[in-house]
Amino acid sequence: MPVPDWVPIRDDLREFEPYGAPQIPDVICLNVNENPYPPSAVVAADIAESVQEVAAGLNRYPDREATELRAALADYLGHGLTGRQVWAANGSNEVMLQVLQAFGGPGRSALSFAPTYSMYPEYARDTHTDWVAGQREEDFTVDVDRAISLINAVQPDVVFLASPNNPTGTVMPFDTIRAVLEATPGVVVVDEAYAEFRREGTPSALDLLSQYPRLLVTRTMSKAFALAGGRLGYVAADAGIIDALRIVRLPYHLSAVTQAVALAALRNSDELLAQIDQLRASRDELVLWLQEQGFDVADTDANFVLFGQFADRHAIWQGLVDRGVLIRETGPEGWLRVSVGTPVDMEAFYRALLEVLGR
């Protein structure tokens, strides 16, 4: 509901509503790109034991620098990174908000290429950072020449590049990332929330960190690690960039419980990531099936697929909900996004969509 008139909220926020995807009970949830495979009983027990260990000390503040966790995340990422080059927060959302607190603000600008993650402009709004959106091509790629022309005109302080992109799943080629890095006067954030789902041989922007000190690569444990409820995101960058983020972070922003849960998940990374190959295969099967049904399908390296086009996408979305399947009404008008689920989930989606279409 809109904020009541008597509430003295900032004028620029008055007409907005809180961000959030629909949460509907008793449906198959294929709308927020979660990993459908929960942690095993063994992993859950390790997490529970880790939380129990820190529970006895919850009267004390946590390690405000999350030193052990940052070192473990650096080990997971590899590339010769150390803990001083990694920062962690409550989801990559908080990391990116801290990026704009540190490098954006009044009189500064942030830029990306639509369609892309819908929260970027909200981070900009919340930090009084001017928001500029270039446009992707019809196939959802970014034209390098047009991108550089826009960057030269705007001179942004922050550029966000999601790769794989949300909601399209599109990977950004290294040549494009390099061109953006060399043209941008400020920092460039490559958002790799879905990096673990990329097809084999697709490189990570982590490979570029040693060459570009103003590059930040963000990741999350919400997706591939099946830890959406744990709320842990992180960023790799030059130690100087990390120190800038430390200036704007709230005191003790990462609880002892969150740090313990994330460390336990990292200890069990092999098991938690064991379903990645299955999810990739299911994604590719989903793409092929949608194409066989005659839909336009965006090229994807994530754990979701954007497909269309529909004259009334909301009617399709509602028809699926009525049949117990929840997907996401997002992206360009006429398109829908479905997350990859278990084989049982996908069969339910296939059946429901055919019923809605009357096939």
C-alpha positions, 0 to 999 in steps of 0.5 A, a space after each residue: 500500500 502507498 505510504 499514508 499522506 501524514 507520514 513525513 517520508 522523503 518526497 522522492 520516495 512517497 509514490 514508491 512501494 517496497 520491492 518484492 516478488 510475489 510470495 504465494 503459499 502452496 505453489 511451486 516457486 519458480 520465480 526468484 531463481 533459488 536453488 531448488 535443492 536444499 542442503 542435505 541433512 549432513 550439511 544442515 547439521 554442520 550449519 546448526 552446530 556452527 550456529 550453536 557454537 557462536 550462540 554462547 557468545 551472542 552477548 558480544 558483538 561479532 567480528 566487525 571485519 568478518 576476517 575468517 569469512 573473508 579469507 574463506 571466500 578468497 580461498 573459494 574464489 581463487 585467482 590469488 585473492 586474499 581476505 583483504 581483497 574480499 568484502 561480505 555483507 547481507 546479500 550482494 544487494 547490501 554490497 551494491 548499496 555500499 558501492 553507491 554509498 561510497 562511490 555514488 551520491 548527490 552530484 554523481 551518476 550510475 549507469 547500466 543497460 536495460 533490461 537488467 536487474 531492477 534493484 540497480 535504480 533503486 540503489 541509486 534512488 536511495 543514495 541520491 545518485 543520478 541513474 542513467 539506463 542505456 538500452 540493450 539490443 533486441 537479443 539483449 546483448 550490449 553494443 560496444 560502440 553505443 555503450 562507450 558513446 553513452 559512457 563518454 557522454 555521461 562520465 558515470 561514477 559507477 557502472 553496473 554490468 550483470 553477467 549473466 544478466 538478470 532477467 535475461 541470462 545473457 553473458 557479457 563478452 570480455 571485450 565489452 567488459 574491457 571496453 567499458 572498464 577503459 572508458 569509465 572514469 569511475 568504478 565498474 561492478 560486474 555482478 556475477 550472482 549467477 556465475 556458477 551456472 555459466 556454461 563450461 568455458 565461459 570466463 569470469 571477470 575475476 580474471 581481469 581483477 589484477 589488470 583493472 584496479 577499479 573493477 569490482 566483481 560481486 557474487 552471492 551464496 543465495 543461488 548456487 550455494 542454496 543459501 538464499 535464507 542465509 543472506 550472504 553476498 560478497 565482492 572481490 576488488 582491489 584492497 583500496 576499493 574494499 577499504 572504501 566500502 569499509 568506511 560506509 558499512 554499518 558497525 557490526 553489519 554482519 552478524 555472528 550467526 550469518 558468518 558462522 552459517 556462511 563458513 559452514 556452507 563454504 566448508 561444504 561447498 562441494 556438496 552444495 554445488 553438486 547439483 549445478 550440472 543437473 541444473 545446467 542440463 535442466 536449463 538447456 532442456 527448458 530452453 529447447 522445450 520452449 523453443 519447440 513450443 514456438 517461443 522466443 527465448 533469451 540466450 541464458 547462462 543462468 539458472 532461469 530462462 526469459 521467454 515470450 512474447 505474449 500479448 497479455 503476459 499477466 494472463 499467462 502468469 495468472 493462469 500458471 498461478 491458478 495451476 499451482 506454478 509461480 513464475 516471474 512477470 518481469 523484464 520487457 513487456 510481453 516476456 516472462 521469466 521462469 527459474 529452473 527447478 527440480 525435474 518434478 517442478 519442471 514437469 509441472 511447469 510444462 503441463 501448466 503452461 500447455 494447459 494455459 495455452 490450450 494445447 
